[in-house]
Amino acid sequence: MNEEKDIINEETSEEASADIAEDNAEESSPAEKNTDEKKSFGKRFLEDTIDIVESTIVTIFIIGMIFTYLLHPVSVVGGSMNPTLMNSDKIMMTTVFTKLKYGDIIVVDNDKAYDIDENGNPVAVNIDGNRLKECIIKRVIATPGQEIDIRDGKAYVDGKELDEPYVMKDAKTETLTAFNGKYPFKVPDGYYFVMGDNREKSSDSRDAGVGLIKKSQVYGKAILRYQPFSDFKFLLNSKNESAN
């Protein structure tokens, strides 16, 4: 009987010791708590840092893709687009666009020039050594299939005089060295007739060194002017009608 009592007492003592040890484990010292908090903070800081780095990399990648494939900054040189665009203005153009229409401002790689033959078909013109063999910025005036005419200092599309509030005040639109004796004529498929807003000081489709613009020559369409910032302006064309 005594042995059994001793065993019971011994077991009770062991259970009590286990409970005390468990309580001691749950009640850690202040130093241990600080260590645990520092480890937890360090882990959270590392995770937050990784999240920030990942977000930054993704943002930079997206911006890079946008400026590589969608948007490009362009500096305006010269005054052929006055008063809409001035010399040294900076604009943003997009290389992603669908059908160009009257009034759109486009950036053109003028590496070739096109005239029309007696049947109205486009023919390439040799412009080697021409000063206009460079990038130019102009406004779309007539699109494929439309008839362009210039007479009496005014421009006409499909027989109607253009309403052109963007043109330099009192400037007259005259024919130059291209298409002599061929006005009016229809713009061939896949080509555009372009002019600068400063009509009397613009080398554009009226000039033999530019002529018709082939669709493949169009780098992009201007969407906004961002510098000078005081003249920030969207350049998207909202007019649906090209003539009165």
KEBAPA-734735 format. One record per atom (N, C-alpha, C, CB): residue in one letter; z, x, y. Coordinates in steps of 0.05 Angstrom, whole numbers, plus 5000, padded with zeros to 4 digits. Each point is the difference from the previous one (the first is absolute). Glycine has a CB too. Layout:
aZXY/...
END
This chain:
m500050174976/m500049835024/m500050175025/m502449644975/n499150575024/n500150185023/n497450145005/n504850074992/e493950014985/e497450135003/e498049815013/e501050284959/e499049475033/e498149815011/e500549965030/e499749774956/k502950235052/k500749975028/k499150245016/k504049724987/d496350515001/d499250245013/d497050005004/d503850254980/i494749675000/i497149985003/i499249825022/i499550094951/i501749675050/i499449805021/i500650125027/i501049624968/n501350525034/n500750125026/n498050215008/n504949904991/e494250254988/e498150215006/e497349895010/e502350294965/e496849505022/e497649875008/e500249895028/e498949894953/t503449995052/t500549895027/t499950215021/t502849634980/s498450605013/s500050235018/s497250105006/s504650124983/e493849894996/e497250095003/e498449825018/e500250214955/e500249525041/e498549805016/e500950035029/e499749694961/a502950355043/a500950035028/a498950255013/a504249764987/s495550464998/s498950245010/s497049965007/s503350274973/a495349585010/a497249955005/a499649845025/a499250014951/d502649795053/d499949835025/d500550175024/d501549604975/i500450585024/i500750175022/i497650185007/i504949994988/a493950134991/a497750175004/a497649865012/a501550274961/e498249475030/e497849845011/e500549945030/e499249794955/d503350155051/d500749945028/d499650255017/d503349654985/n497450585004/n499650245015/n497150065005/n504250184980/a494149755000/a497150045003/a498949835021/a499750124952/e501349635050/e499049815020/e500950085028/e499949644966/e502550475036/e501150085026/e499450305005/e503649644997/s493950415013/s499350285005/s501250095026/s495749944975/s504550325028/s501250125024/s498149975024/s502650324971/p498449705054/p498349995024/p497850214999/p503949835026/a496650404965/a498050214999/a497749924982/a503550355008/e497249534969/e497949904981/e498449785012/e502950134962/k498549695053/k498549785014/k498050115020/k504049704993/n496950505023/n498250125019/n497550134987/n504050085030/t496650054948/t497750124985/t498149804991/t503050374985/d498049405004/d498349794990/d498449885023/d503249904963/e498150065060/e498649885023/e497850185011/e504249765012/k496450514988/k498050195009/k497650004981/k503650285020/k496949714954/k497849994981/k498349755004/k502850264967/s498649515037/s498649745004/s498350015026/s503749764975/f497550355046/f498650025026/f497650194997/f504349925025/g496150304961/g497850194996/g497749884985/g503350375000/k497449464979/k497949874985/k498549805016/k502850064959/r498749785057/r498749805018/r498250145020/r503949684994/f497150545018/f498550155020/f497450114988/f504350125024/l495949984952/l497650114987/l498049784994/l502850364979/e498249415012/e498249774994/e498749905026/e502849884961/d498750105060/d498949915026/d497950205011/d504449775010/t496250494986/t498150205010/t497449994984/t503950295013/i496349674961/i497649984983/i498449755009/i502450234962/d498949555043/d498749755009/d498550055026/d503549724977/i497850425042/i498850055026/i497650184997/i504549955022/v495750264962/v497850184995/v497649864987/v503350384995/e497349454986/e497949854986/e498649815020/e502550024957/s499149845060/s498849825019/s498350155021/s503949694994/t497150555014/t498550165019/t497350094989/t504350155020/i495849944955/i497550094987/i498049784997/i502750344975/v498349425017/v498249774997/v498849925027/v502749844961/t499050165060/t499049935027/t497950205009/t504549795010/i496050474987/i498150205008/i497449974984/i503750315012/f496549634963/f497649964983/f498449765010/f502450204961/i498949585045/i498649765009/i498750055027/i503349714976/i498150425043/i498950075026/i497650184997/i504549955021/g495750254961/g497850184995/g497649864989/g503350364991/m497149454991/m497849854988/m498749835022/m502349994955/i499349895062/i498949835022/i498350165018/i504049714998/f496950535011/f498550165019/f497750154986/f504150055028/t495949964946/t497850134986/t497749804995/t503250324979/y497649445013/y497949814991/y499749765019/y501050154954/l500949795063/l499849765016/l499750055030/l502749784965/l499050405046/l500150045029/l499550295007/l503149625004/h495450425018/h499550275009/h500250015031/h497050094960/p504450115051/p500150025029/p497450135011/p505050044998/v494149865025/v497550105012/v500450045029/v497249764966/s501850465045/s500150055029/s497449935013/s503450374992/v496649495030/v497649925014/v499250235019/v501349504997/v496250575001/v498950215018/v497749885016/v501350374967/g498949665060/g498049895017/g500649725010/g496750284975/g501549635042/g500549745013/g498049784993/g501950265036/s496749774942/s497949804993/s501249724993/s497250384984/m505449625010/m501249744993/m501849895022/m499850134952/n500049995072/n501549905023/n499049725007/n500850475018/p501049344990/p502850045005/p501849944976/p499049895047/t499850044930/t501649924977/t501650244989/t496649654989/l502150585009/l501350244990/l499350225020/l499749864951/m502350305056/m499750225019/m500050274986/m502249725035/n496850484978/n500050274989/n502950084993/n495950125027/s504450004950/s502650104989/s501849784989/s499750365033/d499449394968/d501549794986/d500250064971/d498649665034/k503550264953/k500350034971/k500149724987/k502450455006/i495949524974/i499949744986/i500550044971/i496749835034/m503849954952/m500350004971/m497749844989/m505150055002/m493550074979/m497849854987/m500749964970/m496650195033/t502249604956/t500449954972/t497350054985/t503749665010/t496550464967/t497650044984/t499649784980/t500650495005/v501249324995/v499849774982/v499449755016/v503350214967/f494349705031/f499149765014/f497749874984/f501350205045/t498249554962/t497949864985/t497549995018/t503449714975/k495750065032/k497549985015/k500550055030/k498349674966/l500250515046/l500250055029/l498749775015/l500050504992/k501049445031/k498949785016/k499850085029/k501949664968/y496850185048/y499750055028/y502750055013/y495849715001/g504350495016/g502450065015/g501850214987/g499749555017/d499950504957/d501750214987/d499450275012/d500149724957/i502050445047/i499750275009/i500250184976/i502049905045/i495950274951/i499850164976/i499750305007/i498049614975/v502950555006/v499650295002/v497850074981/v504950095012/v493150064998/v497550054986/v499550304996/v498149575018/d501050504959/d499150274995/d497050015006/d503650094964/n495750005060/n497249995009/n498550244989/n501449755041/d498650294933/d498650224988/d497049944996/d504250134977/k495049625027/k497249924997/k499549785022/k499950114950/a497549865056/a499349795018/a497649844988/a501550285040/y498449464965/y497949844988/y498649835021/y502649984958/d494850035041/d498249835016/d498949784982/d498850395032/i499349454978/i498749814983/i497050045002/i503749675005/d494850284974/d497150025001/d498849745010/d500150344962/e497249655037/e498649765010/e500649754984/e496450305016/n504649744960/n500749774983/n503049925002/n496350134969/g505250025048/g502849945003/g501850134979/g498749575020/n500250624965/n501650144980/n501250255012/n497049824963/p505450255028/p501350245011/p498750264991/p504349745001/v495550455018/v498950264993/v501850215012/v495249824999/a505350394986/a501850225009/a498650165022/a502250024955/v499450075064/v499050175022/v501450274999/v499149595029/n499350624975/n501250274999/n501650055025/n496150164972/i506549895025/i501750055023/i501450274998/i500749515006/d498050684979/d501150274998/d500250135027/d498150044954/g504250075052/g500450125026/g500749815022/g496950344986/n503249405008/n500649805020/n503050015006/n496249714985/r504550285040/r502950015009/r501549754990/r498750265040/l499949534952/l501349764991/l500650004970/l497749765038/k501750464949/k500550014971/k502950064996/k495350164991/e506449645013/e502950034998/e501249724996/e500050425029/c502749574970/c501349744997/c500049865027/c502950184963/i496449575037/i500049845025/i501549744995/i495650215014/i505349675008/i501549754998/i498549795018/i504550244991/k494749544997/k498449805014/k500849724991/k496250325004/r502649485009/r500649724993/r497549874986/r503249975040/v497449884939/v497849864986/v499049785017/v502050114955/i495349895050/i498749805017/i498349814983/i500050325038/a498649784943/a498349834983/a500450104971/a496649915037/t503649894945/t500450064971/t497449954985/t504949885004/p495050204970/p497649974984/p498849715002/p501750364969/g495749635036/g498749745001/g499949875028/g501349954953/q500350165066/q500049885027/q497850145017/q504949904996/e494149955023/e497950105018/e501350115025/e496649674981/i502850575026/i501150135024/i497850025021/i503450264973/d497349685052/d498150035022/d501550105025/d497049634981/i501750545034/i501250105025/i497949975022/i503050334975/r497749525045/r498149955022/r501649925025/r496349874968/d502650195055/d501249935025/d502950095003/d497049605001/g503650634987/g502750115002/g502149854983/g498750145045/k500449714936/k501949844983/k499250034971/k500849685038/a501150264945/a499650014971/a499949714989/a502350464997/y495949504984/y499749744987/y500150034970/y497349835039/v504049994947/v500150004971/v499149724991/v503750354998/d494249654985/d498949744991/d499249825023/d502750044958/g496350095063/g498949855023/g502149915020/g496549854970/k506150215025/k502149915018/k501350245015/k500849604970/e499650375055/e501350215015/e502850044991/e497149915040/l503750344957/l502750074991/l502049955022/l498250334968/d504149575025/d502349985018/d501750254995/d500049495000/e499950705019/e501250264996/e502050075021/e495850154978/p506649735021/p502050065020/p501150294998/p501249524999/y498350624979/y500950274996/y498350215014/y501949844956/v495750085052/v498150205012/v501050095028/v496249794974/m503350465032/m500850105026/m498949825022/m500050484982/k501649465038/k499249815021/k497450085014/k504949905007/d493349914995/d497550035014/d498050194985/d502449905043/a498350194934/a498250184985/a497749844988/a503950314990/k493849815011/k497649874989/k499350124973/k498349905046/t500849934936/t499250104973/t497050045001/t503849764977/e495350495021/e497250065001/e499150134973/e500350075050/t497149914945/t499050144976/t499850305006/t497349594986/l503050574993/l499950295004/l497650114985/l505050035006/t495450174977/t497850144987/t499249904972/t501350395026/a500449434963/a499549904973/a498649735001/a504050254983/f494449694998/f498849734996/f498249935024/f503949864972/n494950335041/n498249935023/n497849814992/n501150455020/g498749334994/g497949814995/g500549834975/g496950315021/k505449724967/k500549854975/k502049765003/k499150424975/y502149575049/y501849775005/y498449755004/y503550315021/p497549464971/p502349964982/p499250074971/p501949645030/f500250434954/f499450054971/f502549934984/f496850375012/k502849584963/k502249934982/k501350254989/k497849564988/v504850445011/v501550234988/v499649994970/v503450015038/p495650204950/p499650004971/p502649974984/p495950295007/d503849624968/d502449974983/d501350284996/d497849604976/g504950405026/g501450254995/g500350175025/g498549984954/y500649915070/y500150165024/y501449845023/y495850244986/y505049905035/y501349875022/y498950125026/y504249924973/f495849915048/f499350095027/f502550015016/f495449794997/v505350455014/v502550045014/v499550105028/v502250114956/m499749835062/m499950105027/m502850065010/m495849745009/g504450435012/g502550065012/g500549805022/g499650494990/d502949475018/d500749805020/d499250105028/d503849844972/n496150425032/n499150125025/n497050034998/n504450255008/r494149534995/r497249994993/r498250215014/r500849524992/e499850545032/e498350185015/e500650304994/e499749655036/k502550404949/k500750274993/k500750034970/k501650075047/s496849794937/s500650004971/s497550074985/s503649665006/s496650544976/s497850064981/s500649844974/s499250475021/d499349334974/d500549834977/d497449924986/d504149825023/s495849954965/s497649934985/s497549995017/s502949744970/r497350245056/r497750005018/r498850285002/r502049625025/d499550584967/d499250285002/d498750094974/d503750105033/a494150044969/a498550094975/a501750194984/a495749955024/g506450174988/g501750184985/g502149864984/g499250335035/v501049404968/v501949844985/v498649794984/v503550085036/g495049744978/g498549794987/g501849814984/g496250324997/l502649574983/l501549814983/l502150154984/l496049704997/i506250174998/i502250124985/i500049894971/i502850065042/k496950124939/k500149914972/k502949954991/k495850264991/k504549544992/k502749934992/k501650244989/k498349544990/s500450634995/s501350234988/s500950205021/s497349934959/q501850055066/q500850185021/q502649925013/q495250115008/v505749654987/v502449895013/v502450124986/v497649575012/y503950595003/y502550114990/y502249794998/y498850445020/g501549405001/g502149805000/g499949835024/g502850314974/k499049505027/k500249805022/k502650045015/k497249674974/a502550345053/a502450045016/a501749754999/a497550325030/i505249724968/i501849774999/i502050005022/i499449994951/l501350245060/l501950005022/l499950275016/l502949684974/r497850305051/r500450245017/r503050045002/r495749935026/y505250314966/y502950055000/y500950215021/y500049894952/q498050245061/q500750195021/q497850005021/q502550294967/p498349695059/p502849995010/p501449754992/p498650285038/f504049754956/f501649784989/f500149775020/f502650324973/s497349745053/s500049795020/s497649824999/s502650305029/d495349804958/d497549844997/d499649924971/d498050235039/f504249754946/f499849924972/f498549744998/f504350244989/k493849754993/k498449764998/k498649984973/k499250015049/f500949754939/f498549954976/f497049965007/f504049794978/l494350335006/l497150005006/l498549824981/l500450465018/l501049394966/l498649824981/l498549785015/l503650094965/n494049865026/n498349815014/n500749724991/n496350345003/s504349485016/s500749734994/s497949805008/s504850135005/k493049975007/k497949825009/k498349914976/k499950225046/n499549534953/n498349904978/n497149965009/n503949774981/e495750205045/e497349965011/e499150265014/e500849505005/s496750574992/s499050245012/s498449955025/s499950204956/a499449555049/a498349945023/a500649725011/a496550314982/n502549655043/n500349745012/n497849814991/n502250215040/
END
